[in-house]
Amino acid sequence: MKLLFKESYLAFIKNSCNTHSFRNFYAEIDDKTVDIVKGGKTSCAFFVSSVLLTFGLIKANHLTVDGLLKDMKKSGWYLIDKPLPGAVLLWEEKIGHEHTGFFIIDKKAISNSTIKNCPVMHSFDYLGKRKIKAIYWHKRLEKNVFN
């Protein structure tokens, strides 16, 4: 038996659509329990890092895009020019924050929706409304076998 890394990774991302798994993450702030991802409104880094951590492609879970990107760079992710299935996308800043998700195929991406508060499939450039700032790739996505 040969376990297939990339097929499993892409299936995990696709199967994350409409799940509430990334909707809440709690912290204690001033002796109060606070959902710091606001019921899923700010869960993009939590979603992406959870997938990458599950597949051993980063070292830790993250709640900010900045923390996620730092870990990705330390973990072997690098910039590419054109999106490939499974690549991590970084969109330009809008309304005070950057946004991250995954390129899937045929100009489709999956990222956390601030409207639905969960990961959804959508146009990779939000129908021309949001520019892609960077595309990240990892060499383990090319091998397609678990190490």
Stockholm file with secondary structure:
# STOCKHOLM 1.0

chainA/1-147         MKLLFKESYLAFIKNSCNTHSFRNFYAEIDDKTVDIVKGGKTSCAFFVSSVLLTFGLIKANHLTVDGLLKDMKKSGWYLIDKPLPGAVLLWEEKIGHEHTGFFIIDKKAISNSTIKNCPVMHSFDYLGKRKIKAIYWHKRLEKNVFN
#=GR chainA/1-147 SS CCCBHHHHHHHHHHHTTTCCTTSCCEEEETTEEEETTGGGTTCHHHHHHHHHHHTTSSSSCCSSHHHHHHHHHHTTCEECSSCCTTCEEEEEEETTEEEEEEECSTTEEEEEETTTTEEEEEETTTTTTSCEEEEEECTHHHHCBCC
#=GC SS_cons         CCCBHHHHHHHHHHHTTTCCTTSCCEEEETTEEEETTGGGTTCHHHHHHHHHHHTTSSSSCCSSHHHHHHHHHHTTCEECSSCCTTCEEEEEEETTEEEEEEECSTTEEEEEETTTTEEEEEETTTTTTSCEEEEEECTHHHHCBCC
//
